[in-house]
């Protein structure tokens, strides 16, 4: 009978030890597994960004950050839009044929969902400098204004298309975006146009 008691006791102690060890292992692994998730800061940097357009006047530009990148949002005037077709002979890629540079919706002269609004990354495709917005420039050397990179002289038109014979090899990138309302866009998501 003592053998039965000892066996039952051993069995109970074995099961209790295994269960306690399993609970301890799970409890110890929770912080480790949690540390593999991205931080709140990293999640925020990758999240889409909403940009209100209601206060943006024609001819103005705002700068926003998305995924650690500078993005220009320009509300173009009718005059700015009229200039786009007059510069195509001077552009390296007037038809935006480098597919990796923009979503499919931006393969057009305006490089945008709506001609009035331009959304491009504010990073020169030569060495990543931030181009300056020079919209009111008169015709000089066949450049009618747009974006100018002062670092090495690259020029882009009012759609972010690169001019010929400048250091930048390709157009400014168009990030994915969509309109949530007439006066609100979301940069970082390009499906579902409102």
Beta strands, then each sheet from edge to edge (+ up, - down):
strand 1: 49-52
strand 2: 61-66
strand 3: 69-75
strand 4: 117-121
strand 5: 132-134
strand 6: 146-148
strand 7: 155-156
strand 8: 177-181
strand 9: 184-187
sheet 1: 1+ 9- 8+
sheet 2: 2+ 3- 4+
sheet 3: 5+ 6- 7+
end
